[in-house]
């Protein structure tokens, strides 16, 4: 029992670390973990608890660097703009609370979604799998259609990102997604914020005052979109959030942050159920589990219990970290933090992916900056994953 | 020239360079040795979790053992319906 509790808290600590440090994704930890020889000797339950606790905590914490530092990962990329707007108005902590509210909604929604998911999805899955490429193409067209700014620029960014993704994924480098996604969403945002000479005002730490009616739309969007997007490869939380916001109608800044938080946590949670039902891993955490064991119903219960317990710990933990950062961030020179993070990310990528990884990072950063200058939604940069996935699933 | 145009040109050039590099560089594979067979100046290596055989003709100065992790480059081939990689370069990471 002591081993289980220790493992659980170790997972929470690791998830906090991966969530807080830009560029260190749980995929990196899980992949490193799988390469360790001692993994074979550890009981399956221990590994499941560690991976799940880490993954769920990560989805709660990872909005903190996205909002306070403008350094997101691929799941929180869209949270940068509304989150950053609130930060500039001294409401960074409020932005984190909104995403946290979303994550909490996701955990509660799981009780409703999982039974429906388990009973209906296996019936339609063979059809969806045959039509996967066409569904993904339809989603790509839908994303372009819903673009409010220039559609031509959106298509251009999407296609260029696709070519970049194809080149990076076929290149002889370790962890190709690390430089690719860090460049598209992380370093480009940081460079842009350095260029903009962002000054962070003193942050307020107030109670979250939000009308209960405002929660309804993002909740509906989450429940409708997350289960579907959770087994479409190449679709992240950001794309799911756009589709969800289009389905439910216009969402304000606060509602969009709630939606992002809920979808981010829900997609991670459902990925374990998807693994149980179809032996398909949609997230790095699910992939790691698939490499360790064939998931059983007993394993699934362990995972679901860990999800719930992790959420109970992760909520106050995220609040505590966000509060501390809010209290001190205005005292620290923002540009210096940004430059430090930039150097850190470059060092990490050079270490893991070598010179070619650094080149990929540079090109991805340039494309990310192009999207920012074009004022195009950054989710089009996910063409880097979507286009290679569409090509993979095309039946000809 | 506007910044967005400069960034677009640089991104496109960068992507073209990356595509060029994927066409010209030889991929390096990694694996753990499951078994080794020696015969007639060649070594046949089987890797864990892979059905492809690795064929090594230049066997000098190599001390390979079961369980060693190797990085290798080579060209893919098929011999008697068996998928093979003829190794050009191999590094034993132990």
Contacts between the chains, C-beta under 8 A, distances in Angstrom:
chain1	res1	chain2	res2	distance
A	156	B	8	7.8
A	160	B	11	6.2
A	160	B	12	6.7
A	160	B	15	6.2
A	163	B	15	5.0
A	163	B	19	6.7
A	164	B	11	7.9
A	164	B	15	5.1
A	164	B	18	6.9
A	166	B	19	7.7
A	167	B	15	6.3
A	167	B	18	3.8
A	167	B	19	4.7
A	167	B	21	7.6
A	167	B	22	5.3
A	168	B	18	6.7
A	170	B	22	4.6
A	171	B	18	6.7
A	171	B	21	6.4
A	171	B	22	5.1
A	171	B	25	7.3
A	172	B	22	8.0
A	172	B	25	5.3
A	172	B	26	7.2
A	172	B	27	4.6
A	172	B	28	5.5
A	356	B	21	6.9
A	356	B	25	7.9
A	359	B	14	7.7
A	359	B	17	7.5
A	359	B	18	6.9
A	359	B	21	7.7
A	360	B	18	6.5
A	362	B	14	6.6
A	363	B	11	6.4
A	363	B	14	3.3
A	363	B	15	6.0
A	363	B	17	7.5
A	363	B	18	5.9
A	366	B	7	5.8
A	366	B	10	5.0
A	366	B	11	4.3
A	366	B	14	5.7
A	367	B	11	4.3
A	367	B	14	7.7
A	367	B	15	7.6
A	369	B	7	5.2
A	370	B	4	6.5
A	370	B	7	4.2
A	370	B	8	5.2
A	370	B	11	5.2
A	373	B	3	5.7
A	373	B	4	3.8
A	373	B	7	5.7
A	374	B	4	5.9
